[in-house]
Amino acid sequence: MPVLKTMANYYQKLAIVFSKVGNYLFHATALFKLLQLSKEMKNITQEQLQKMACRVLVATLAILLPSAHPEFDRFIETDESPLEKAQRLAILLGLTQPPTRASLLTDLVLVNIVNMATLQLHDLGNWLEVNFNPLNLCSRVYNVIQQIQIDKSEIILRQNIPALQDVT
């Protein structure tokens, strides 16, 4: 049990670091690993589990979409290969290969995290990933963001609002 607590603390600190440097992909992945570990420890209430699921879902939805022209992006990169950097970061999370937005979303569905989140955030995920309707998307996302900003219990979700707006 002490090992699990240490690992949970490690993932929590990693999530903070990735959030501070603006690496949304690895931030969401660290939160996902933390949630999985917390479920394993079985010392979490249903309410805490729902809050963590909401946090992981919003962090994942806030990951910027991959570039439509990756062949052009390699000319812009000046330092080391982004793939090499991503592989080194993946090792910090105990992964054999770097995560992607799509793989993380698939994992959230497989582990039932999307259904654990509040209905409002479940709908947000559905609008962004499943039933994409560009004519209604902005107003729907705006309403969810307004609710997150008003609700005192969802203060931790506010850090993802700018990235969520960028994705939308």
C-alpha positions in Angstrom: 0.0 0.0 0.0 2.8 2.5 0.7 4.1 1.9 -2.8 0.7 2.8 -4.3 0.5 6.0 -2.2 4.0 6.9 -3.4 3.1 6.3 -7.0 -0.1 8.3 -6.6 1.9 11.2 -5.2 4.3 10.8 -8.1 1.5 11.0 -10.8 -0.1 13.9 -9.0 3.2 15.9 -9.0 3.8 14.9 -12.7 0.4 16.1 -13.6 1.1 19.5 -12.0 4.4 19.8 -13.8 2.9 19.0 -17.2 0.1 21.4 -16.5 2.5 24.2 -15.7 4.6 23.7 -18.8 1.4 23.5 -21.0 1.9 19.9 -22.1 -1.8 18.9 -22.1 -1.3 15.5 -23.5 1.0 14.3 -20.7 -1.0 16.2 -18.1 -4.1 14.3 -19.0 -2.2 11.0 -19.2 -0.7 11.6 -15.7 -4.2 12.3 -14.4 -5.5 9.2 -16.1 -2.7 7.1 -14.4 -3.5 8.7 -11.1 -7.2 7.8 -11.4 -6.4 4.2 -12.3 -4.1 4.0 -9.3 -6.7 5.5 -7.0 -9.3 3.0 -8.1 -6.8 0.2 -7.4 -6.1 1.5 -3.9 -9.9 1.3 -3.2 -9.8 4.1 -0.6 -11.7 6.6 -2.7 -15.4 7.6 -2.4 -17.7 7.6 -5.3 -17.9 11.4 -5.2 -14.1 11.7 -5.3 -14.0 9.2 -8.1 -16.5 11.3 -10.1 -14.5 14.5 -9.5 -11.3 12.7 -10.7 -13.1 11.4 -13.8 -14.4 14.9 -14.6 -10.9 16.2 -14.2 -9.4 13.6 -16.5 -12.1 14.0 -19.1 -11.8 17.8 -19.3 -8.0 17.5 -19.4 -8.2 15.0 -22.2 -10.7 17.1 -24.2 -8.5 20.1 -23.8 -5.6 18.4 -25.6 -5.0 20.3 -28.8 -5.9 18.4 -31.9 -3.0 17.0 -33.9 -1.7 19.1 -36.8 -3.4 18.5 -40.2 0.0 18.9 -41.9 2.7 17.1 -39.8 5.1 17.1 -42.7 5.3 20.9 -42.4 5.7 20.9 -38.6 9.1 19.1 -38.9 10.5 22.2 -40.6 9.4 24.4 -37.8 11.0 22.3 -35.0 14.5 23.6 -34.2 15.6 21.3 -31.4 15.4 17.6 -31.0 12.7 15.5 -32.6 9.3 15.8 -31.0 9.0 12.0 -31.2 12.2 11.5 -29.2 11.0 14.1 -26.6 7.6 12.4 -26.3 9.2 9.0 -25.9 11.3 10.3 -23.0 8.2 11.8 -21.4 6.3 8.5 -21.9 9.0 6.7 -19.9 8.3 9.0 -16.9 4.7 7.7 -16.9 5.7 4.1 -17.3 4.5 3.9 -20.9 6.3 2.0 -23.7 5.2 4.5 -26.3 3.9 8.1 -26.3 0.2 8.5 -25.8 -2.0 10.3 -28.3 -5.2 12.2 -27.9 -7.1 9.5 -29.7 -5.5 6.7 -27.7 -6.3 8.5 -24.4 -9.9 9.1 -25.4 -10.2 5.4 -26.3 -8.8 4.4 -22.9 -11.3 6.7 -21.2 -14.2 5.0 -22.9 -12.8 1.5 -22.3 -12.2 2.1 -18.6 -15.7 3.8 -18.3 -14.3 7.1 -17.1 -16.5 9.1 -19.5 -19.6 7.6 -17.9 -18.3 8.3 -14.4 -18.1 12.0 -15.1 -21.0 14.4 -14.6 -23.7 14.4 -17.2 -22.7 17.9 -18.3 -19.1 16.8 -19.0 -20.2 13.5 -20.5 -22.3 15.6 -23.0 -19.3 17.9 -23.7 -17.2 14.9 -24.6 -20.0 13.6 -26.8 -20.4 16.9 -28.6 -16.6 17.2 -29.2 -15.9 13.6 -30.1 -19.0 11.7 -31.2 -21.9 13.9 -32.4 -19.9 16.8 -33.8 -22.3 19.6 -34.9 -20.3 22.7 -35.7 -23.4 24.9 -35.8 -24.2 24.3 -32.2 -20.8 23.5 -30.8 -19.7 27.0 -29.6 -22.9 27.7 -27.7 -22.9 24.3 -26.1 -19.3 24.5 -25.0 -19.8 28.1 -23.9 -22.6 27.0 -21.6 -20.5 24.2 -20.1 -17.6 26.6 -19.5 -19.9 29.1 -17.9 -21.1 26.4 -15.5 -17.6 25.3 -14.7 -16.7 29.0 -13.9 -19.7 29.4 -11.7 -19.6 26.1 -9.8 -17.3 26.4 -6.8 -16.8 22.6 -6.6 -15.3 22.5 -10.1 -12.5 25.1 -9.5 -9.8 22.6 -10.5 -11.4 22.3 -13.9 -10.9 26.0 -14.6 -7.3 25.6 -15.5 -8.3 23.7 -18.7 -10.8 26.3 -19.9 -8.4 28.3 -22.2 -7.1 25.0 -23.9 -10.7 23.8 -24.2 -11.7 27.0 -25.9 -8.7 26.6 -28.3 -9.8 23.1 -29.2 -13.4 24.3 -29.8 
